[in-house]
Amino acid sequence: MKKVFRILLTTIMMVAFSTAVSAQENNGQQPSKKQRMSREQMAEMQAKHISRQLALDDATSQKFIETFCAYQKELWALRPQGKGKHKNRAEMTDAEAEKAIKDQFDHSQKVLTLRQDYYNKYSKFLSAKQIQRVYDLEKQSMNRLAKRGPANQRGKWNAGPRPKGGHPNAGKHDGKSPRQPKPQKQ
């Protein structure tokens, strides 16, 4: 009976210890693999990374992180709402296509205006070379995220440059149907 009691007590202690260790791991700033970072956390992490790359002093770094995070929030607010409600382009009428193009121009203009506003804000505490470096590092981060994104983890191709024809397998055959066998060499 004592052996059973010891084994039970040992098992309970091991479970309690492993639960405590797991809880401590999740209380840190870094989310676990199962948790996703919020947009705000991602923007702050990206801003801190850029700040380190630029070797900014503490005061300038803090200004940059606050400004960068504010820029990201405004940029997210500009994203088109109702994603996924777009018709297939082949099924659009001329009027719908024209509206879609004009909406895209409007969105691009808003993004450009926002970037110009934040350029002016950055230029109060960063040099032009530093601002250019910010843009380069931001682009690199976005490219890395696009390559690592959830669509790619499911085996889908990213929104990078598309092969001729717009399909991931386009251009991989010599103009022949993919089901046709290649001619035999004689």
C-alpha angles and dihedrals in degrees: 000000000000090000092054091048092050092049091049092048092048091050092050091049092050092051092047092048094048091048091051092050091048092050091051092052091054095047092069125095093258114080118229121252090263093055122071124220117245119242090253092053091048092050092049092047090049091048092051091049092050091046091054091047090053091047092228122180118248097263094046091043091055092049090048095049092049092046094045092050091049089050091051092050091051090046091053090051089058094056111115114263122227096040109189096033091098117115122234105274091233090058096050123109118230090257092052092047091050091050091048091051093048091047089052091051090049092050092048090051091051091051091048092050090049092050091050091050091051092045086060091048093048092047090064091070107011132061121240090254091052091049090051089051089051090055092047093049091045090053091048090051092050091049091051091050092048091053092047096040127127093258091060093047089059090053097259122134120251129243092262123119109323124221118249108290095031096258123108092236095042114124094017094110128054097254091285127115110272089236095059113099118238114256113265117245113237 
